[in-house]
């Protein structure tokens, strides 16, 4: 009798040598979180000497149905990392045909980490640069055109390291995080006229003529009495001003106003003193002039010459005092303008990021409309931040959500403001807001969220495992907020074995990455999902995607990549599929025949 096997077995599988009726079925406990064809992988532009076409083909051959291209210029690339400048017509056509022939979706592009903000912050110079902002925006627009040309739409993202900021005193920190870093000892301000930053020492006290309780200026009659102010006192002062509605609202602005204000006071005193001395010289000159008149009446040539020289000397002194008073006035006015121009880095930097993301969103909208009219774009193009690292603004989920939502507001405003160069009279405010939601979307990298573990404060006597367990509850909470915010357009499922930046497949680390997938599924998420667990490719080709498929509960078999009835992951993981170690039994021709017997007649197992 012929027995037709319907499951996929290999010679190392026990079921390979059993009848179908003897195969043990593993019960599937739940439905897959997402269908297998939606669970794709990230594909580097160049890796191991391979080019963009080869890396894409390799991912497709491995079974990826969704691909996100990671821009990684070859080491010998000269100039900016723009992929549009490096990929010609024939290669673009090849990519289009590969995707079409294999029915895969090249869903998005991640820009290189060298392009890590749209605020224009230069991390080397610690300054905001219009040149950097424009260059980064230009690269984003170039990537949008590439995405439209090759992929017919999709999303572009860049890691959000918008600008430095502290963690310990951030608005969203409820005391669960503490970072030990030199950055935490500094408060950052920006001169809005130049973009240059000023860093204030938060760990140093200063002595000023203000009352620590009322924050009023000490009476002048108390002479040089001063009180010592720490940074905590300036924070209390800021809270006081918020309640009263008077004065600067941040400790940084108060610090600058007080410090520069004392310099202004000194300059005012200098000016008053100079004017006083100038007035005295003026009186001296008048006195000498009267003496000169008498000398002329007496025709005393020697006295006339001497008094004339005295008048010239005192006139010069008078002019010096007047110039000194003018200089003091000028410096005082300049300091007043400096006080006005200094802004907290968060306010200044966020405004620049929002403006640039809004402009990029409009570029994505325009490219979408143009491409659809030509028939080459089939889905919306979108741009947005990728959840960054804890070190910079854009790395916390609250900051990520704020960037996306504020950028959408700004884009809608640009499209409906008659004074804006992007004004579109055909769009209502409501329609402009819808366009902004379609074309500005962010990417959630789960590993980046896990990096916050490094700064998660342990409780007294708490073990490391208990701290990780408590952190993962925070991880899940923030994932729920991200899923409900409507700001996420795509997800990179990445795990890590610690708080360090890692790229392990889901389930191979310590974070609830698959729980994150379940949360987004519950919220009806319809964006693309990819694994970025490329670090385990050195242990076995394809683990970047196979481990995601496994953890997501996907069956292997019908409607997937193998023929026959669906086969569950517990069966496959008991075989040689994806294993990184040798089997603990002999099989095939290496196994002794049944005719072989020991001298004791005990069967050989």
Secondary structure, DSSP 4 states (H G I P E B T S, - for coil): ------S---TTSGGGGS-GGGPPPPPP-S--SS-GGGEEEEEESSBTTB-HHHHHHHHHHTT-SEEEEE----TT--S---STTT--HHHHHHHHHHHHHHT-EEEEEE--TTS--SS-EETTTTEE-HHHHHHHHHHHHHHHHHHHHHHSSEEEEEE---SB--STT-TT--SSB---SGGGGEEEEEETTT-BEEEEETT--EEESB-TTT-PBPPGGGTT--EEE-HHHHHHHHHHHHHHT-S-SSHHHHHHHHHHHHHHHHHHHHHHHHHHHHHHHHHHHHHHHHHHHHHHHTT-HHHHHHHHHHHHHHHHHHHHHHHHHHHHHHHHHHHHHHHHHEEEHHHHHHHHHHHHHHHHHHHHHHHHHHHHHHT---S-EEEEEEP--TTBTT-SHHHHHHHHHHHHHHHHHHHH-TTSTT--TT--HHHHHHHHHHHB-EEEEHHHHHGGGGGBPPPTT--HHHHHHHHHHHHHHHHHHHHHHT-EEEEEE-B-SSSS---BPTTSSSS-HHHHHHHHHHTT--SEEEE--GGGGGTSTTHHHHHHHHHTT--BSTTTTSSSS-B-HHHHHTTTTT--S--SS--GGGSPPTT---TT-PPP-
